[in-house]
Amino acid sequence: ARAGLDHVPVIDLVEEAGLWAEQSATSPDPQALGLTTRNLAYIIYTSGSTGTPKGVMVEHKGVVNLGLATSFLFEIADRGRLFQFTSPSFDASIGDIVASLFGGASLHLSRSELAIEDLTHALSKGAITHLMVPPSVLRGLEVDKTNHLACLVMGGEAAKPGLIQEWSMGRNLFNVYGPTEATVTTTVKQYNSADEDLPNIPIGRPISNTRIYLLDAYRQPVPLGAVGEIYIGGVGVARGYLNRPEMTAERFVASPFVAGDRLYRTGDLARYLPDGNIEFLGRNDHQVKIRGFRIELGEIEARLAEHPGVREAVVVAREDQPGDKRLVAYAVPAGDLDKAEPALLRAWLGTHLPDYMVPAAYVLLDALPLTPNGKLDRGALPAPDGEAYSRQAYEAPQGEIEQALAAIWSELLGVERISRHDNFFELGGHSLLAVKLLARLRRLNLSTDVRTLFVTPVLAELAATLGSFSEVAVPP
């Protein structure tokens, strides 16, 4: 048995095949069994502002509507081949599964969560026709080697306008939007070359059986072009949060427009464009999306504040380098500075949170900056410097390979001086930057893979795996 799964029952389909064969081939009457479209389909957990994840209860009616709508919009049929890039622990995977089921297409699973490095090869080998990924993943793909893709769907985070020109040629390109609480996807926008000059990529219009309202603080519709909060109604709205009645009442509210309908209050801001499409403008709280993961900053702050060496903590998402948004933690130490150094804080959060929620940098402050009215001034928080990362005692890189590797790390990570004992991920590296690193290494005739990088992330150790090469050019 696999470690930690000893208590999970195992069903042997081969041994019990006789029992299955004795069952009727005719589907039972749902009404006779008491089944309705309101039955629970699944519970999936998302980040919570109090430090406790929220279990979202999604019903069958929402899942069925999702499958019917997306398989139609994305033209998924029996000859389609979908690649499931997203881990099953995230709700975007539900979209892949039901779209392929309802369209009759085959679903191709990623062998591991590190598949982004070999994604181009996997798509080509599987002759994949449909792919749904966060926009940031596209930076790791080679567009000229994906001609077999008939449909590309971007979702999970805000997309950049420059992607339209690069990825819309010769295929259908879509941008989708939707929170977990409204069953994965609620709006869809298909793009063409006429959309290339848009300042922001719209999220489109609602899918079938879905209603989108942009409301003000009094839950009244805002005028065309004015900014309002996105409220979602329709069959995709989830039942609520498992065992969280107060939070359910706060986020799932009665509709003032349709009797008996419930709306999910997203916390997202948007406005209607003259053509009826919706333009996404960001959050009205402190929830962010990074590399497709939805993250509640308050959850990280709550965990960090529990550290005995921290008196106050704030976490923000910064994009100091274009296209590389990363989490940065700011902490006011509770006494001894040695107890709040970045390496210790990173290790502390690593034992309480998944990797994608652990900040890359930790800035220690005497006090948090405040506005004249006494509120936290997030705009005054300083950018992290090299000391904000988990660093080892500096020792200069040795040999041409280590020097070349250090120069690439410095450019990609935005850290000036790299020690041969520094860890790629502790300096703010992640899977998308790993893809860029591998591409840069290949230009120098140095070859490795993401798995090796994850196993040996220390510069000197990684350099030793690259072998000996006669010509290695150190980047300027």
Steps between C-alpha positions, in 0.01 A plus 500: 500500500614857434619697802218683674227314306469190718153606613367548145285211372618337178250371245630217281303535176639176358416288803152648527427493127238228552303720735499783248390266221191401700379858519240637261634676189211745523552816703274517806230763528663801673170602658451154647841534664429851622767653277472860378720754325560653844694197620859567598752428223825581682663707773822682414709722725624852432718741695332667797565847650496371860771243440253213455418376146137513390321191371281606206195275446420473129179340378435281196295761315802727484733225380257388228455857379877547493550188289224586253607864460875451465485197274276704265695827515840337456370260230609187684392186315581128491827553311618766744802442723515707819812534712439543874779726617345596835535282810177325612527693827392816316157558354626584152555125458122452533457714189734274303330182621139598435574672167661182366222280641218708353678547168603136469869589473797324656668651806879481524647535849827662592744250648609739774462856620838579343366440149523867397863457395408224259155634417578584137627147441203344680251701294669401177538133592134474600377700198307710751223712349373683810697654786384702802780673696578817697635773267838499676557141390498610137834672553656157536352363177643519149218639289645374170490143631132504599333517160294192586314701769157589360382669820690675776320616814661744744367519854591511865660846497489829308642471148734749332394659166822394326393136512220554249724574203737217581249223570184579298647420158358181353294398802208601721624700799278552804530681831280368782412623846334335795549438872480159668174611664331527158622167357826584323389707198238774480608724212675434168658729240624382161775712348609605155754741355265796555548459875880541491500869595274469804663641818352215706380163382122475566357193670208493259135418563327247726460140387152347471277494810731751670433860598763766568419819689733793563373662820594789726532495880118508526464204259357718229613470135772744399474700172674387182873558535488548878688264732299253704547177691426179311203303636423165337161332476367191326527124526876504558485676837626262767304391805739681733796425727511175694430561869549876455143643525608856583742521208240341272246765599756774435604385151181332372218755508139517386455648154310830488419430135376140476270358766649196672837546329829525688802705397864438578686815596843459341696797633619560141465838332398547137310722258288450192649607170283659227490170308357311799821325599627521858840646583662353812673765716631307803402424858332721758669313783834328537444181304737446208577248230858399431585245230137385501474444879244702690660624819348680797777725629333511839554127543876542456503803730312306768751216488802731499367696798492174698881481482641583845754740348239709315288779651326622182488358149378611158520309171464659157530384140766703318597510135836676516603320182244498214315170479642365827251557780621364832401507867698722736458489879562800726555432869554709811716285731386431856838560662801296389568554129677162474166327560342675200764459231366403153622139507317431828179672389501314169554167677219580745247574225620198302375273777156664507422595138534350152806609302312742274385698805846540655636852430822531305638793699482623863560866584554590866369845606513698823132588441243461225439819295169672566288756316406832667174343619685214668437225246769274356665667202576204274631729230781613732633151563856483359611266226700203633876504462742209497491470879126429488554153360606183676876521443801293589844639595644646182758301310578600145402255221792287386574404141333602175183295547427637850575854383270464198226353718537779758475767230176349366354467850584862575316619190194279543462545876597867522763424766838668448749269670447123485694268730594151385305376804179691422175313431310588179157474662594675823609796288150525352522244220194305388398261224448771236839657566643148490379470140682822410812374676501178298459695177796721587713198588423335167639807320828428680488131400419408860209262546295393800132466594262645756502188715877526542465867591245416770720224640824703488397867527832618653718670239820301555314168513297579189811609312663164581212319326547698178824324419816637348484702181791649307319817396282677753442872443438701816206738431593871516 
